[in-house]
Each structure stands twice: as structure tokens, then as C-alpha cells.
Amino acid sequence: MKILVAGRSGQVARSLAEAAEGRDDVKLVCLGRPDLDIADRASVDAALAREKPDVLINAAAYTAVDQAEQDREAAYAGNETGPRHLAEASAAQGIPIIHISTDYVFNGEGERPYVESDPTDPLGVYGASKLAGEMAVADANPEHLILRTAWVYGAYGKNFLKTMLRVADGRDELSVVADQSGAPTSSHDIAEALLKLAPKMKDGAAFGTYHMAASGEGVWADFTQAIFEASAEAGGPTASVTRIPSSDYPTPAKRPTYSVLNSSALEEAFGVRLPDWREPVPGIVRRVLQETD
């Protein structure tokens, strides 16, 4: 089958390109500007007509959480307007769409993993723009999967894991927030899951909104310790971790305190389940260290 990915340089798009490489059952095309500009409906229409994909995956997004507080227009352009264009155009051409969303649509005041039916209540512009994008996609194309994920990291792009390895180089101690809970989710695991889900979109899929995050949960300090343990084993940089409250590390955008996602509905509907968040960490750490040597 042919899959068109909106987005070319982000973590998920690049992980998808890697995961699909060498496979004879999937032809995957990743497009970004100028070949596919999601802000331009005519560009989207032309790209879909030209590529004629079986499934469209939207991996393009505005992800600068803090910057979004000062750049609301750009956040909504990337996270609402762009997805609406993709959904409208794909619906017009009879193409199902998979759209990636976020745990930030919730306020983080829960005490158990969020399920899809829990009320949304984003805390900032980024989460609000992503929620608006979900609504736009659902309204425009009935053949949709909206997949909420969380704390994405991997071997590509800028992310928490790579930042921690960089900052630890030459540092003995780091202070890391320990009162925000979530599940770090590998972009490579997301990519593999998307390649399993895409063929099902033509098989009478149970369309709708689902959670697709790693299993288990931890805080940012737990994630950091797992990164440094793996780095130490690989001969890379490491540092001691001092656990601090988020109040000691203020940011322009407030983060959800608890944003663990219950992904059981996705497993029940499609047989897709991401591994525990700790499993991919050592392999990705080794890869990042090798590529930065």
C-alpha cells in the first residue's frame, strides 16, 4: 500500500521513513514544504491528487510548547488549520487519515491513566491548538484515526533524551522535575505502530480517537535516570539526578501534572500495543551516542 506522510523532518516522520525502508509491502512518501504545505489547501489538494495514497498520515505539527504562548497564530496554523486542510482534502478524495495528537489536551489533574472519553481541558495554547486540530480532523473526514501520544523522543530531532545526554557531558549533577507523570514514548515505536495501523484503514477500521503511548509511567527524573544508566553502560556521559518540584523550574507554558494515557482501547480495536517506556531507552541512547561520536 502507499502511505503519504505530511511532514518530513520531524521525529515521527523520520522514524516512519526509516521503519518503511526496505519493505516491499509499503511505499511511503514523506513530503514537507514546498512539495506539501499544509497551510495551503491548494498545495494539499495537489499533493494528494499527484501521489494518490491509500492512507494519509499527518506527522506535521507545531510542537514548541512554550513558544506557543507568545505565538498563538503559528500554533493554530500548524495544529488546527493544517490538519483541517489535510482532513478536508483527504475526505474529498476518499482517503482515510491518521492524525497524531497529544496528552496536552488534558489538564493533568487526574489520578488514573486518561481514557479517550475523559473530558479535555488543555492548560495552554499548544494543547488548545492540538485539541482544535482533533476536532477539525474528526469533523472533516469520518474515516479518521486520531492518536494521542506523549513525551515523544527518539534518535532524530530535538528531544528530552538527547538534551539530557548533551547537558550531562561535563556536568556532575542535574536537577530534574519529579512531580510530572507520564510515559516517555519512542518515535520508533510510534512509527512501527503506524505501519501496522495503516493497512487496517482500508479494512473497515474502527475509526475514532485512541491513545497510543508507551506502557507504564514515570516522572521526568525517572526518565533521566534511565537515560544515564544506559549511557553509563555504553561509556557515555552521566550525572547524578536531583529531584525537584516543577515550581523550581518554571516555564512559560504550564505542563500537565499527570498525563499518563490508557492505551487499552487501541489494543482491543487493532491489536497494537506499545512496549513499556523503559524498554527502548538503552537502544536509543546507544544509537545517539554512536551518531554523535
Secondary structure, DSSP 8 states (H G I E B T S, - for coil): -EEEEE-SSSHHHHHHHHHHTT-SS-EEEEE-TTT--TT-HHHHHHHHHHH--SEEEE------TTGGGT-HHHHHIIIIIHHHHHHHHHHHTT--EEEEEEGGGS-S--SS-B-TTS----SSHHHHHHHHHHHHHHHH-SSEEEEEE-SEE-SSSS-HHHHHHHHHTT-SEEEEE-S-EE--EEHHHHHHHHHHHGGGGGS----EEEE---BS-EEHHHHHHHHHHHHHHTT----EEEEE-GGGS--SS---SB--B--HHHHHHH-----BTTTTHHHHHHHHHHHH-
